[in-house]
């Protein structure tokens, strides 16, 4: 089991009130699975994604990742897991505008201490995986939205992470570009990648193996697609 969450709660303080954003979330994801989580705005899905990727910590509950209980992990350990074992894909791409596609993709490897020549070679291979080997010297403003998202996917997979987290990855794209992105996800999944994708679109979610639903901080379901 790659992801094993038990009774995860997340509360935020707003003035004198406590807002319960996640309520006793139980979630298990096996290695190699492609899971979609659906929910409306304000349902808690982005908060859940942040906790899954160690960008935030739960108020209570237990999160076991790849066999390790992360409850008492320090900041350095969490940062190391984020860099080496999690690949993030966001709706807004989050590319650095003054860097080329190649350098954007190589960035996680730089933080991981990989030599310049080696990280550029690995990054070029990741861009080839998403069909952008001929655009590696282009900056984000020289690329379409769909191409920018493919660069973001290459950046997410460049370190061969154990888990890919995609937060509304097609939300800013037209249907054709979104379809290309989902085709890439399916190819990655076929090669053994573990993917958790958050979306509000039922058609997008149908490309996954399994769909769960979150509403008012409660996660439910587990419908197998097909």
Backbone as CSV, one residue per row, in Angstrom:
resi,resn,N_x,N_y,N_z,CA_x,CA_y,CA_z,C_x,C_y,C_z
1,UNK,0.838,-1.187,0.000,0.000,0.000,0.000,0.883,1.251,0.000
2,UNK,0.705,2.121,-0.974,1.535,3.319,-1.042,0.986,4.415,-0.127
3,UNK,-0.328,4.645,-0.178,-0.969,5.665,0.647,-1.967,4.998,1.581
4,UNK,-1.853,5.292,2.863,-2.784,4.753,3.860,-3.099,5.864,4.859
5,UNK,-4.233,6.512,4.642,-4.685,7.572,5.539,-5.793,7.053,6.435
6,UNK,-5.702,7.390,7.725,-6.682,6.907,8.686,-7.172,8.061,9.560
7,UNK,-8.469,8.335,9.460,-9.139,9.337,10.296,-8.451,10.708,10.219
8,UNK,-8.115,11.130,9.011,-7.449,12.414,8.825,-8.454,13.553,8.976
9,UNK,-8.129,14.491,9.860,-8.931,15.699,10.039,-8.039,16.915,9.825
10,UNK,-8.642,17.977,9.285,-7.928,19.235,9.149,-8.865,20.364,9.537
11,UNK,-8.450,21.134,10.541,-9.233,22.261,11.039,-8.458,23.560,10.808
12,UNK,-9.193,24.612,10.525,-8.607,25.941,10.413,-9.342,26.879,11.364
13,UNK,-8.602,27.804,11.949,-9.203,28.808,12.824,-9.503,30.065,12.018
14,UNK,-10.760,30.481,12.068,-11.173,31.716,11.405,-11.837,32.600,12.446
15,UNK,-11.081,33.601,12.918,-11.580,34.421,14.015,-11.696,33.596,15.273
16,UNK,-12.903,33.511,15.806,-13.131,32.715,17.009,-13.738,31.349,16.689
17,UNK,-13.844,31.055,15.404,-14.493,29.801,14.991,-13.475,28.792,14.475
18,UNK,-13.803,27.527,14.614,-13.030,26.432,14.040,-13.780,25.900,12.815
19,UNK,-13.089,25.865,11.686,-13.675,25.327,10.465,-13.107,23.937,10.229
20,UNK,-13.978,22.953,10.148,-13.554,21.564,9.953,-13.555,21.263,8.454
21,UNK,-12.391,21.333,7.840,-12.280,21.204,6.382,-12.257,19.745,5.956
22,UNK,-11.542,18.901,6.686,-11.538,17.458,6.426,-12.024,16.742,7.680
23,UNK,-12.884,15.727,7.473,-13.543,15.070,8.595,-13.352,13.561,8.509
24,UNK,-12.432,13.047,9.311,-12.213,11.601,9.439,-12.045,10.916,8.079
25,UNK,-11.113,11.444,7.290,-10.870,10.904,5.949,-10.057,9.617,6.035
26,UNK,-10.589,8.569,5.449,-9.864,7.309,5.272,-9.603,7.130,3.783
27,UNK,-8.345,6.853,3.437,-7.990,6.705,2.024,-6.830,5.735,1.881
28,UNK,-6.996,4.748,1.029,-5.900,3.843,0.701,-5.719,3.820,-0.811
29,UNK,-4.470,3.871,-1.237,-4.132,3.835,-2.657,-2.985,2.857,-2.846
30,UNK,-3.201,1.882,-3.690,-2.168,0.896,-3.954,-1.177,1.414,-4.984
31,UNK,0.034,0.909,-4.923,1.045,1.281,-5.901,0.576,0.872,-7.298
32,UNK,0.686,1.805,-8.242,0.268,1.538,-9.607,-1.175,1.870,-9.905
33,UNK,-1.895,2.417,-8.936,-3.309,2.746,-9.126,-3.468,4.156,-9.696
34,UNK,-4.545,4.373,-10.433,-4.917,5.689,-10.955,-6.268,6.037,-10.350
35,UNK,-6.250,6.960,-9.372,-7.444,7.334,-8.618,-7.850,8.755,-8.953
36,UNK,-9.133,8.981,-9.175,-9.684,10.325,-9.319,-10.521,10.647,-8.086
37,UNK,-10.378,11.876,-7.595,-11.189,12.368,-6.488,-11.991,13.555,-7.006
38,UNK,-13.311,13.440,-6.951,-14.198,14.491,-7.440,-14.824,15.255,-6.282
39,UNK,-15.054,16.539,-6.528,-15.729,17.340,-5.507,-15.904,18.758,-5.979
40,UNK,-16.936,19.437,-5.490,-17.166,20.833,-5.867,-16.184,21.767,-5.174
41,UNK,-16.191,23.028,-5.575,-15.364,24.029,-4.911,-15.731,24.099,-3.432
42,UNK,-14.706,24.182,-2.591,-14.938,24.277,-1.156,-15.198,22.957,-0.467
43,UNK,-15.024,21.864,-1.177,-15.319,20.549,-0.606,-14.201,20.004,0.268
44,UNK,-12.989,20.587,0.134,-11.841,20.091,0.889,-10.849,19.329,0.037
45,UNK,-11.105,19.254,-1.269,-10.238,18.418,-2.107,-8.818,18.975,-2.247
46,UNK,-8.672,20.293,-2.325,-7.326,20.858,-2.419,-6.570,20.712,-1.105
47,UNK,-7.275,20.837,0.004,-6.642,20.607,1.307,-6.171,19.167,1.417
48,UNK,-6.988,18.237,0.958,-6.599,16.831,0.964,-5.365,16.613,0.092
49,UNK,-5.330,17.256,-1.078,-4.173,17.128,-1.965,-2.912,17.658,-1.293
50,UNK,-3.023,18.780,-0.603,-1.860,19.352,0.074,-1.327,18.418,1.163
51,UNK,-2.217,17.757,1.864,-1.778,16.823,2.903,-1.169,15.574,2.264
52,UNK,-1.776,15.094,1.185,-1.221,13.934,0.474,0.216,14.200,0.019
53,UNK,0.477,15.450,-0.412,1.799,15.797,-0.921,2.724,16.425,0.095
54,UNK,2.346,16.397,1.377,3.173,16.911,2.466,3.450,18.412,2.336
55,UNK,2.514,19.126,1.685,2.560,20.581,1.676,1.858,21.140,2.910
56,UNK,1.089,20.309,3.584,0.386,20.674,4.811,0.318,19.435,5.690
57,UNK,0.023,19.635,6.945,-0.071,18.504,7.874,-1.483,18.458,8.453
58,UNK,-1.983,17.274,8.753,-3.336,17.165,9.317,-3.372,17.626,10.764
59,UNK,-4.554,18.022,11.198,-4.760,18.352,12.607,-4.715,17.093,13.461
60,UNK,-5.282,16.021,12.917,-5.240,14.730,13.612,-5.370,13.625,12.582
61,UNK,-5.096,12.407,13.025,-5.156,11.260,12.144,-3.773,10.737,11.814
62,UNK,-3.727,9.670,11.054,-2.480,8.969,10.747,-2.305,8.861,9.232
63,UNK,-1.113,9.184,8.763,-0.783,9.089,7.346,0.459,8.218,7.204
64,UNK,0.256,7.049,6.644,1.364,6.130,6.379,1.645,6.164,4.882
65,UNK,2.869,6.576,4.526,3.252,6.697,3.119,4.382,5.730,2.821
66,UNK,4.129,4.842,1.886,5.127,3.853,1.476,5.681,3.087,2.676
67,UNK,4.790,2.783,3.615,5.160,1.990,4.784,5.681,2.779,5.962
68,UNK,5.885,4.098,5.797,6.417,4.926,6.880,5.313,5.801,7.475
69,UNK,5.210,5.786,8.801,4.265,6.661,9.477,4.868,8.061,9.514
70,UNK,4.200,9.012,8.833,4.766,10.346,8.671,4.348,11.316,9.771
71,UNK,3.649,10.824,10.782,3.095,11.706,11.810,4.171,12.522,12.515
72,UNK,5.316,11.914,12.782,6.357,12.601,13.535,7.537,13.006,12.665
73,UNK,7.358,12.952,11.344,8.443,13.338,10.442,8.737,14.833,10.569
74,UNK,10.014,15.171,10.637,10.407,16.570,10.738,10.369,17.273,9.394
75,UNK,10.626,18.574,9.417,10.554,19.372,8.194,11.534,18.880,7.131
76,UNK,12.726,18.498,7.535,13.724,18.039,6.565,13.289,16.753,5.889
77,UNK,12.725,15.849,6.669,12.242,14.586,6.112,11.080,14.828,5.152
78,UNK,10.156,15.701,5.530,9.017,16.008,4.664,9.473,16.663,3.369
79,UNK,10.450,17.569,3.461,10.974,18.224,2.265,11.649,17.209,1.350
80,UNK,12.344,16.254,1.935,13.028,15.227,1.149,12.017,14.337,0.415
81,UNK,10.940,13.976,1.100,9.895,13.165,0.469,9.219,13.943,-0.651
82,UNK,8.911,15.216,-0.403,8.290,16.044,-1.449,9.165,16.102,-2.699
83,UNK,10.451,16.260,-2.505,11.354,16.429,-3.643,11.603,15.136,-4.403
84,UNK,11.726,14.033,-3.685,12.167,12.789,-4.308,11.055,11.780,-4.590
85,UNK,9.940,11.881,-3.879,8.934,10.827,-3.987,7.562,11.302,-4.450
86,UNK,7.383,12.627,-4.574,6.099,13.178,-5.003,6.309,14.043,-6.244
87,UNK,5.456,13.865,-7.245,5.454,14.734,-8.408,4.151,15.525,-8.437
88,UNK,4.250,16.856,-8.514,3.071,17.729,-8.447,2.731,18.294,-9.819
89,UNK,1.440,18.300,-10.136,0.941,18.935,-11.354,-0.242,19.804,-10.939
90,UNK,-0.179,21.107,-11.293,-1.197,22.052,-10.869,-1.954,22.607,-12.072
91,UNK,-3.161,23.101,-11.824,-3.977,23.684,-12.884,-3.268,24.869,-13.538
92,UNK,-2.552,25.658,-12.747,-1.918,26.876,-13.246,-0.472,26.655,-13.710
93,UNK,-0.056,25.405,-13.828,1.245,24.989,-14.363,2.408,25.268,-13.407
94,UNK,2.459,26.492,-12.826,3.523,26.881,-11.889,4.920,26.749,-12.494
95,UNK,5.063,27.162,-13.745,6.368,27.190,-14.395,7.033,28.542,-14.147
96,UNK,8.354,28.550,-14.092,9.094,29.801,-13.930,9.201,30.479,-15.291
97,UNK,8.695,31.705,-15.429,8.519,32.302,-16.756,9.801,32.609,-17.507
98,UNK,10.898,32.846,-16.804,12.144,33.232,-17.474,13.037,32.031,-17.792
99,UNK,12.587,30.843,-17.433,13.383,29.635,-17.673,12.802,28.857,-18.849
100,UNK,13.666,28.182,-19.576,13.208,27.339,-20.676,12.465,26.126,-20.140
101,UNK,11.771,25.440,-21.047,11.086,24.209,-20.660,12.077,23.219,-20.045
102,UNK,13.249,23.091,-20.651,14.251,22.145,-20.155,14.678,22.494,-18.742
103,UNK,14.944,23.767,-18.483,15.401,24.164,-17.154,14.286,24.066,-16.120
104,UNK,13.031,24.348,-16.524,11.910,24.146,-15.614,11.801,22.687,-15.188
105,UNK,11.945,21.789,-16.146,11.823,20.361,-15.850,12.987,19.880,-14.990
106,UNK,14.163,20.445,-15.217,15.357,20.011,-14.482,15.411,20.529,-13.054
107,UNK,14.553,21.499,-12.725,14.644,22.182,-11.435,14.596,21.234,-10.229
108,UNK,13.650,20.267,-10.173,13.648,19.369,-9.003,14.950,18.582,-8.852
109,UNK,15.592,18.264,-9.967,16.857,17.525,-9.900,17.976,18.414,-9.369
110,UNK,17.911,19.712,-9.693,18.902,20.644,-9.151,18.791,20.695,-7.634
111,UNK,17.538,20.789,-7.142,17.333,20.796,-5.698,17.776,19.480,-5.069
112,UNK,17.738,18.402,-5.864,18.169,17.102,-5.361,19.658,16.868,-5.456
113,UNK,20.400,17.876,-5.947,21.859,17.770,-5.983,22.419,17.028,-7.181
114,UNK,21.618,16.832,-8.237,22.098,16.153,-9.443,22.944,17.122,-10.261
115,UNK,24.026,16.635,-10.847,24.918,17.488,-11.624,24.184,18.095,-12.816
116,UNK,24.675,19.234,-13.296,23.997,19.966,-14.361,23.850,19.128,-15.624
117,UNK,24.911,18.500,-16.056,24.859,17.713,-17.289,23.869,16.559,-17.170
118,UNK,23.895,15.885,-16.028,23.011,14.737,-15.841,21.557,15.178,-15.750
119,UNK,21.286,16.258,-15.017,19.886,16.677,-14.866,19.313,17.185,-16.178
120,UNK,20.124,17.826,-17.015,19.636,18.283,-18.310,19.341,17.094,-19.222
121,UNK,20.144,16.063,-19.125,19.906,14.856,-19.920,18.624,14.159,-19.487
122,UNK,18.432,14.027,-18.186,17.225,13.381,-17.665,15.992,14.222,-18.016
123,UNK,16.121,15.553,-17.886,15.002,16.445,-18.200,14.628,16.357,-19.672
124,UNK,15.605,16.248,-20.542,15.328,16.101,-21.974,14.554,14.819,-22.240
125,UNK,14.891,13.757,-21.530,14.156,12.505,-21.680,12.723,12.618,-21.208
126,UNK,12.511,13.355,-20.116,11.146,13.549,-19.612,10.314,14.360,-20.604
127,UNK,10.920,15.380,-21.221,10.204,16.165,-22.225,9.872,15.323,-23.453
128,UNK,10.762,14.409,-23.804,10.472,13.501,-24.924,9.290,12.600,-24.593
129,UNK,9.171,12.211,-23.333,8.058,11.355,-22.908,6.710,12.034,-23.148
130,UNK,6.673,13.352,-23.000,5.412,14.085,-23.195,5.335,14.728,-24.582
131,UNK,6.270,14.359,-25.471,6.212,14.815,-26.858,6.664,16.234,-27.096
132,UNK,7.558,16.754,-26.247,7.995,18.147,-26.389,9.506,18.261,-26.571
133,UNK,10.130,17.245,-27.132,11.577,17.297,-27.314,12.014,18.441,-28.227
134,UNK,11.107,18.894,-29.095,11.452,19.990,-30.005,11.123,21.363,-29.417
135,UNK,10.626,21.405,-28.190,10.267,22.677,-27.560,11.075,22.931,-26.289
136,UNK,12.122,22.178,-26.069,12.811,22.258,-24.781,13.507,23.599,-24.549
137,UNK,13.812,24.344,-25.611,14.472,25.634,-25.440,13.482,26.802,-25.419
138,UNK,12.192,26.510,-25.428,11.169,27.546,-25.398,10.799,27.903,-23.960
139,UNK,10.530,29.172,-23.730,10.021,29.637,-22.435,8.504,29.451,-22.393
140,UNK,7.905,29.486,-21.192,6.452,29.292,-21.089,5.632,30.235,-21.960
141,UNK,6.092,31.500,-22.127,5.306,32.435,-22.945,5.402,32.141,-24.437
142,UNK,6.231,31.174,-24.795,6.353,30.752,-26.191,5.628,29.426,-26.438
143,UNK,4.903,28.969,-25.434,4.202,27.688,-25.516,2.703,27.898,-25.315
144,UNK,1.906,26.990,-25.845,0.467,27.012,-25.587,0.181,26.515,-24.174
145,UNK,-1.066,26.706,-23.734,-1.432,26.215,-22.410,-1.253,24.712,-22.292
146,UNK,-1.663,23.981,-23.320,-1.497,22.527,-23.293,-0.044,22.117,-23.239
147,UNK,0.807,22.833,-23.980,2.240,22.519,-23.943,2.839,22.843,-22.582
148,UNK,2.391,23.954,-21.973,2.877,24.281,-20.628,2.508,23.186,-19.627
149,UNK,1.291,22.644,-19.754,0.903,21.586,-18.834,1.724,20.318,-19.087
150,UNK,2.077,20.060,-20.320,2.932,18.909,-20.607,4.339,19.104,-20.044
151,UNK,4.834,20.347,-20.070,6.107,20.642,-19.405,5.978,20.365,-17.907
152,UNK,4.841,20.775,-17.324,4.620,20.545,-15.899,4.567,19.047,-15.577
153,UNK,3.995,18.264,-16.485,3.971,16.810,-16.288,5.391,16.263,-16.341
154,UNK,6.170,16.735,-17.312,7.569,16.280,-17.412,8.335,16.618,-16.141
155,UNK,8.101,17.808,-15.601,8.758,18.192,-14.344,8.331,17.275,-13.205
156,UNK,7.056,16.881,-13.199,6.551,16.017,-12.133,7.151,14.628,-12.178
157,UNK,7.462,14.129,-13.385,7.945,12.746,-13.514,9.453,12.648,-13.626
158,UNK,10.158,13.799,-13.666,11.586,13.771,-13.965,12.389,13.003,-12.917
159,UNK,11.909,13.009,-11.683,12.627,12.306,-10.619,12.114,10.910,-10.355
160,UNK,11.264,10.394,-11.248,10.677,9.058,-11.097,10.019,8.906,-9.723
161,UNK,9.033,9.774,-9.427,8.424,9.762,-8.088,7.549,8.533,-7.860
162,UNK,7.321,8.233,-6.594,6.429,7.128,-6.254,4.968,7.506,-6.471
163,UNK,4.650,8.803,-6.343,3.265,9.261,-6.435,3.193,10.554,-7.237
164,UNK,2.284,10.592,-8.208,2.003,11.805,-8.971,0.671,12.363,-8.490
165,UNK,0.670,13.641,-8.085,-0.530,14.324,-7.638,-0.892,15.384,-8.666
166,UNK,-2.098,15.296,-9.207,-2.547,16.226,-10.238,-3.803,16.941,-9.754
167,UNK,-3.699,18.256,-9.565,-4.804,19.057,-9.040,-5.453,19.814,-10.192
168,UNK,-6.628,19.356,-10.638,-7.361,19.944,-11.762,-6.430,20.141,-12.972
169,UNK,-5.761,19.092,-13.431,-4.728,19.259,-14.470,-5.260,19.698,-15.822
170,UNK,-6.566,19.529,-16.068,-7.135,19.949,-17.349,-8.023,21.178,-17.203
171,UNK,-8.106,21.734,-15.996,-9.065,22.801,-15.716,-8.853,24.059,-16.527
172,UNK,-7.598,24.353,-16.930,-7.308,25.573,-17.681,-7.117,25.306,-19.172
173,UNK,-7.471,24.099,-19.629,-7.174,23.700,-21.004,-8.449,23.513,-21.812
174,UNK,-8.328,23.675,-23.133,-9.432,23.310,-24.010,-9.544,21.794,-24.077
175,UNK,-10.621,21.297,-24.659,-10.889,19.855,-24.625,-9.817,19.053,-25.345
176,UNK,-9.292,19.579,-26.453,-8.261,18.838,-27.191,-6.980,18.728,-26.379
177,UNK,-6.537,19.852,-25.809,-5.318,19.831,-24.991,-5.509,18.978,-23.744
178,UNK,-6.702,19.068,-23.134,-6.997,18.234,-21.972,-6.951,16.762,-22.307
179,UNK,-7.453,16.406,-23.488,-7.407,15.011,-23.913,-5.991,14.511,-24.077
180,UNK,-5.097,15.360,-24.600,-3.692,14.979,-24.754,-3.064,14.728,-23.387
181,UNK,-3.363,15.609,-22.431,-2.835,15.442,-21.072,-3.315,14.129,-20.462
182,UNK,-4.591,13.816,-20.618,-5.123,12.572,-20.056,-4.548,11.354,-20.753
183,UNK,-4.282,11.461,-22.043,-3.619,10.362,-22.759,-2.232,10.100,-22.177
184,UNK,-1.523,11.175,-21.836,-0.196,11.029,-21.228,-0.317,10.346,-19.866
185,UNK,-1.325,10.752,-19.077,-1.537,10.107,-17.782,-1.766,8.601,-17.955
186,UNK,-2.573,8.234,-18.931,-2.853,6.813,-19.151,-1.584,6.057,-19.529
187,UNK,-0.732,6.667,-20.351,0.521,6.011,-20.734,1.446,5.855,-19.530
188,UNK,1.511,6.896,-18.691,2.317,6.804,-17.474,1.781,5.713,-16.551
189,UNK,0.459,5.664,-16.423,-0.180,4.645,-15.594,0.106,3.250,-16.131
190,UNK,0.047,3.095,-17.451,0.335,1.797,-18.060,1.763,1.331,-17.770
191,UNK,2.654,2.308,-17.546,4.051,1.979,-17.238,4.276,1.794,-15.727
192,UNK,3.193,1.899,-14.943,3.300,1.617,-13.519,3.211,2.803,-12.594
193,UNK,2.973,4.013,-13.125,2.891,5.198,-12.267,1.649,5.158,-11.387
194,UNK,1.780,5.665,-10.174,0.651,5.839,-9.262,0.198,7.295,-9.352
195,UNK,-1.078,7.510,-9.668,-1.586,8.859,-9.906,-2.842,9.093,-9.074
196,UNK,-2.880,10.217,-8.382,-4.108,10.697,-7.741,-4.452,12.027,-8.400
197,UNK,-5.611,12.091,-8.998,-6.028,13.272,-9.754,-7.299,13.850,-9.148
198,UNK,-7.265,15.137,-8.851,-8.448,15.837,-8.360,-9.104,16.570,-9.523
199,UNK,-10.413,16.440,-9.624,-11.134,17.080,-10.713,-12.592,17.288,-10.309
200,UNK,-13.247,18.228,-10.985,-14.691,18.385,-10.803,-15.438,17.865,-12.020
201,UNK,-14.692,17.349,-13.019,-15.252,16.950,-14.308,-15.416,15.426,-14.361
202,UNK,-16.630,14.963,-14.519,-16.901,13.525,-14.525,-16.239,12.833,-15.710
203,UNK,-16.180,13.498,-16.868,-15.535,12.896,-18.034,-14.043,12.698,-17.796
204,UNK,-13.413,13.673,-17.154,-11.989,13.555,-16.823,-11.782,12.425,-15.816
205,UNK,-12.620,12.382,-14.789,-12.497,11.349,-13.757,-12.667,9.947,-14.332
206,UNK,-13.464,9.828,-15.385,-13.730,8.498,-15.959,-12.502,7.866,-16.570
207,UNK,-11.434,8.631,-16.756,-10.194,8.072,-17.311,-9.383,7.324,-16.249
208,UNK,-9.758,7.479,-14.990,-9.044,6.803,-13.908,-9.569,5.386,-13.704
209,UNK,-8.892,4.622,-12.844,-9.334,3.268,-12.478,-10.497,3.299,-11.494
210,UNK,-10.461,4.312,-10.621,-11.385,4.348,-9.491,-11.702,5.798,-9.182
211,UNK,-12.942,6.058,-8.754,-13.375,7.410,-8.446,-13.894,7.472,-7.008
212,UNK,-13.410,8.465,-6.268,-13.967,8.759,-4.952,-14.524,10.180,-4.975
213,UNK,-15.370,10.483,-3.994,-16.082,11.762,-3.974,-15.893,12.427,-2.621
214,UNK,-15.646,13.732,-2.654,-15.504,14.481,-1.413,-16.504,15.630,-1.406
215,UNK,-17.203,15.774,-0.292,-18.181,16.844,-0.127,-18.210,17.235,1.348
216,UNK,-18.095,18.521,1.580,-18.111,19.043,2.957,-17.073,18.341,3.831
217,UNK,-15.918,18.026,3.237,-14.830,17.433,3.987,-14.938,15.952,4.235
218,UNK,-15.958,15.302,3.692,-16.165,13.862,3.884,-15.848,13.145,2.576
219,UNK,-14.941,12.177,2.646,-14.550,11.398,1.470,-15.297,10.066,1.480
220,UNK,-15.875,9.740,0.324,-16.680,8.518,0.249,-16.541,7.920,-1.145
221,UNK,-17.138,6.753,-1.310,-17.153,6.098,-2.613,-15.952,5.202,-2.812
222,UNK,-15.571,5.060,-4.044,-14.516,4.140,-4.437,-14.958,3.352,-5.643
223,UNK,-15.808,3.997,-6.483,-16.360,3.321,-7.643,-15.264,2.932,-8.621
224,UNK,-15.278,1.687,-9.041,-14.340,1.220,-10.059,-14.879,1.602,-11.419
225,UNK,-14.045,2.263,-12.238,-14.460,2.712,-13.555,-14.424,1.537,-14.517
226,UNK,-15.379,1.519,-15.417,-15.337,0.466,-16.438,-16.564,-0.370,-16.463
